[in-house]
């Protein structure tokens, strides 16, 4: 091999390593954004395709964070006052069980 071919091969390999490193770094960034917002990091599987990576990063960055209930570990919207699953009150930090509907017989006519 000539010197120009060796230099070209080395430059090509260095460029490939840089591209793979940046690509992997963006995937890790997307996973960290998802975890920080209590969202599922599994959406980053779309990052296999470069266009999927860009779309997923934009979506993850624009979604609002979710609250995780300390009582039942379910996620609720960030602006929720009560957990929709167990009735935990986020503002007071207390558990308020949901009221069971009381049976009312139909009125007699």
DRENZA-731988 format. One record per residue: x, y, z of N, C-alpha, C, O in turn; residue in one letter. Coordinates in steps of 0.001 Angstrom, whole numbers, padded with zeros to 6 digits, always signed. Example, Ala and Ser with C-alpha at 12.3 -4.5 7.8 and 13.67 -1.06 7.14 Angstrom:
BEGIN
+013190-005690+007800+012300-004500+007800+013200-003300+007800+014236-003319+008465A;+012850-002250+007080+013670-001060+007140+012900+000030+007870+013409+001138+008039S;
This chain:
BEGIN
+000828-001181+000000+000000+000000+000000+000877+001250+000000+001954+001291+000595X;+000378+002243-000679+001113+003508-000728+000778+004329+000506-000179+004045+001226X;+001582+005342+000729+001385+006208+001895+000059+006960+001828-000591+007156+002855X;-000361+007395+000599-001634+008131+000500-002807+007228+000873-003762+007685+001502X;-002743+005953+000493-003832+005036+000807-003917+004780+002307-005009+004686+002868X;-002769+004669+002946-002734+004446+004392-003283+005669+005118-004065+005538+006060X;-002875+006859+004678-003365+008096+005296-004883+008214+005083-005608+008584+006006X;-005354+007906+003894-006791+007943+003614-007563+006954+004468-008649+007263+004958X;-007003+005760+004648-007636+004748+005475-007704+005190+006934-008730+005000+007587X;-006643+005767+007444-006602+006246+008836-007599+007387+009027-008319+007416+010025X;-007646+008318+008090-008589+009435+008181-010025+008919+008132-010879+009392+008882X;-010293+007962+007262-011629+007377+007178-012032+006669+008460-013171+006799+008908X;-011105+005916+009059-011404+005228+010313-011632+006207+011459-012522+006007+012286X;-010829+007261+011507-011000+008285+012547-012359+008971+012379-013053+009214+013366X;-012741+009282+011145-014040+009911+010896-015169+008970+011308-016152+009415+011901X;-015046+007689+011006-016068+006715+011391-016187+006617+012907-017299+006559+013432X;-015072+006597+013615-015093+006531+015078-015750+007783+015657-016523+007684+016610X;-015459+008950+015102-016056+010199+015583-017571+010185+015356-018327+010564+016250X;-018021+009757+014182-019452+009717+013879-020168+008739+014807-021231+009065+015335X;-019616+007560+015014-020233+006568+015899-020266+007076+017338-021247+006854+018047X;-019213+007751+017774-019168+008290+019136-020223+009373+019334-020916+009375+020351X;-020357+010290+018385-021367+011349+018486-022769+010746+018451-023640+011156+019218X;-022986+009786+017573-024294+009129+017447-024676+008429+018747-025812+008552+019207X;-023736+007697+019341-023979+007010+020603-024212+008021+021723-025064+007806+022585X;-023467+009113+021715-023662+010159+022720-025044+010775+022647-025642+011072+023681X;-025570+010975+021430-026919+011518+021285-027977+010535+021777-028987+010948+022348X;-027756+009247+021560-028687+008245+022074-028681+008257+023607-029741+008212+024231X;-027510+008317+024202-027404+008378+025665-028057+009655+026190-028715+009628+027230X;-027885+010764+025488-028528+012015+025879-030051+011861+025863-030720+012309+026793X;-030599+011245+024838-032039+011023+024763-032555+010142+025886-033623+010405+026438X;-031810+009100+026231-032208+008221+027335-032199+008997+028646-033106+008833+029462X;-031194+009835+028862-031123+010633+030086-032255+011646+030162-032813+011862+031238X;-032604+012268+029046-033736+013207+029035-035016+012470+029401-035808+012959+030207X;-035221+011296+028812-036433+010520+029096-036508+010123+030565-037571+010240+031175X;-035418+009661+031139-035411+009258+032549-035642+010458+033464-036344+010345+034469X;-035059+011599+033124-035214+012797+033945-036663+013279+033959-037108+013877+034938X;-037395+013022+032883-038793+013442+032793-039758+012317+033156-040958+012434+032910X;-039255+011235+033734-040056+010053+034100-040796+009483+032899-041925+009011+033030X;-040176+009523+031751-040730+008940+030534-039982+007646+030242-038895+007418+030772X;-040559+006809+029409-039943+005536+029066-038762+005764+028118-038938+006372+027062X;-037563+005291+028472-036425+005439+027562-036467+004471+026387-035590+004514+025524X;-037461+003609+026338-037559+002644+025254-037868+003297+023913-037688+002676+022865X;-038332+004543+023937-038575+005259+022688-037284+005454+021911-037322+005704+020707X;-036153+005344+022574-034876+005573+021901-034525+004443+020942-033504+004525+020259X;-035339+003389+020866-035117+002369+019844-035317+002947+018454-034778+002420+017480X;-036089+004029+018349-036237+004691+017061-034922+005312+016604-034779+005679+015438X;-033963+005431+017518-032686+006044+017200-031799+005142+016351-030699+005542+015969X;-032255+003947+016055-031472+003079+015164-031313+003762+013812-030268+003666+013170X;-032365+004449+013395-032311+005211+012145-031980+006667+012496-032550+007206+013444X;-031084+007307+011764-030709+008694+012104-031891+009665+012147-031929+010547+013005X;-032844+009519+011243-034010+010395+011271-034849+010114+012515-035403+011039+013109X;-034945+008854+012909-035654+008497+014140-034989+009100+015366-035677+009503+016304X;-033664+009168+015373-032934+009788+016477-033301+011259+016602-033572+011742+017701X;-033311+011964+015493-033619+013400+015523-035053+013619+015997-035304+014468+016852X;-035993+012855+015442-037397+013016+015822-037595+012678+017296-038298+013402+018001X;-036994+011600+017772-037154+011196+019162-036548+012213+020112-037132+012492+021159X;-035399+012774+019778-034805+013800+020631-035692+015032+020706-035854+015610+021781X;-036265+015440+019589-037145+016609+019592-038391+016335+020431-038811+017185+021216X;-038978+015163+020267-040183+014829+021031-039871+014745+022519-040618+015297+023326X;-038800+014078+022904-038445+013948+024324-038151+015307+024952-038495+015544+026110X;-037523+016194+024199-037208+017511+024744-038457+018365+024912-038500+019229+025787X;-039474+018134+024086-040662+018984+024160-041748+018439+025079-042662+019188+025425X;-041697+017182+025490-042713+016623+026383-042536+017163+027798-041416+017402+028251X;-043652+017350+028484-043578+017808+029870-043251+016619+030776-043586+015480+030453X;-042598+016887+031907-042247+015788+032803-043480+015212+033495-044499+015885+033647X;-043362+013970+033903-044421+013287+034630-044040+013188+036100-042859+013161+036446X;-045055+013135+036963-044822+012912+038389-044935+011424+038661-045771+010737+038073X;-044097+010933+039549-044193+009535+039963-044779+009520+041371-044249+010156+042282X;-045864+008795+041537-046554+008719+042824-045702+007934+043825-045278+006819+043521X;-045442+008496+045018-044661+007751+046010-045447+006605+046649-044867+005731+047294X;-046753+006613+046470-047586+005573+047076-047694+004333+046181-047509+003211+046651X;-047996+004538+044884-048224+003386+044001-047218+003307+042845-047263+002355+042067X;-046324+004273+042719-045254+004304+041712-045768+004438+040285-045032+004144+039343X;-047013+004875+040100-047547+005140+038765-047219+006586+038386-046981+007419+039261X;-047208+006880+037101-046908+008236+036657-048196+008973+036307-049148+008393+035783X;-048195+010260+036610-049319+011142+036329-048776+012390+035654-047579+012659+035746X;-049628+013162+034976-049162+014407+034371-048545+015343+035415-048900+015293+036593X;-047630+016186+034974-046918+017073+035891-047801+018048+036633-047455+018448+037745X;-048941+018454+036063-049807+019424+036717-050903+018761+037554-051768+019457+038085X;-050886+017449+037681-051927+016740+038436-051806+017042+039918-050708+017184+040455X;-052966+017137+040570-053010+017365+042010-053170+016055+042764-052668+015902+043878X;-053875+015111+042149-054094+013796+042743-053604+012711+041802-053644+012868+040582X;-053143+011612+042376-052788+010446+041578-054074+009809+041081-054979+009543+041871X;-054164+009568+039803-055363+008982+039234-055538+007511+039541-056603+006952+039274X;-054521+006867+040096-054590+005439+040359-054946+005127+041812-055755+004238+042075X;-054339+005860+042762-054566+005531+044171-055142+006689+044978-055549+006480+046121X;-055192+007898+044431-055760+009030+045149-054771+009784+046013-055186+010595+046841X;-053472+009548+045852-052467+010266+046636-052505+011748+046279-052512+012104+045101X;-052531+012614+047297-052583+014061+047095-051151+014597+047054-050446+014558+048062X;-050720+015097+045893-049359+015599+045732-049136+016893+046511-048020+017149+046963X;-050162+017706+046676-049980+019006+047328-049775+018863+048827-048943+019566+049401X;-050517+017967+049477-050369+017811+050929-049466+016641+051296-048988+016555+052427X;-049234+015756+050362-048380+014602+050645-049102+013538+051457-048462+012762+052165X;-050416+013492+051363-051161+012497+052123-051959+011613+051173-052201+011962+050018X;-052351+010481+051684-053098+009520+050889-054580+009743+051111-055061+009721+052244X;-055300+009958+050023-056746+010124+050098-057370+009022+049252-057398+009130+048026X;-057873+007959+049887-058455+006885+049070-059675+007385+048321-060412+008245+048804X;-059873+006841+047153-060999+007248+046335-062286+006735+046961-062338+005623+047486X;-063322+007560+046898-064612+007192+047465-065285+006157+046571-065339+006311+045351X;-065784+005123+047184-066532+004115+046451-067942+004643+046209-068539+005239+047105X;-068470+004436+045034-069833+004911+044793-070818+004167+045687-070735+002952+045866X;-071746+004928+046238-072751+004353+047132-073954+003963+046293-074394+004723+045430X;-074478+002784+046548-075629+002305+045788-076885+003064+046234-077222+003125+047417X;-077540+003624+045259-078794+004317+045522-079872+003579+044723-079788+003516+043497X;-080868+003028+045389-081926+002337+044634-082717+003346+043814-082853+004503+044212X;-083228+002921+042693-084011+003848+041873-085270+004284+042604-085839+003512+043376X;-085711+005520+042364-086913+005990+043069-088164+005252+042575-088275+004875+041408X;-089089+005067+043501-090348+004399+043154-091372+005445+042758-091498+006488+043399X;-092074+005161+041734-093126+006094+041267-094475+005543+041501-095471+006188+041173X;
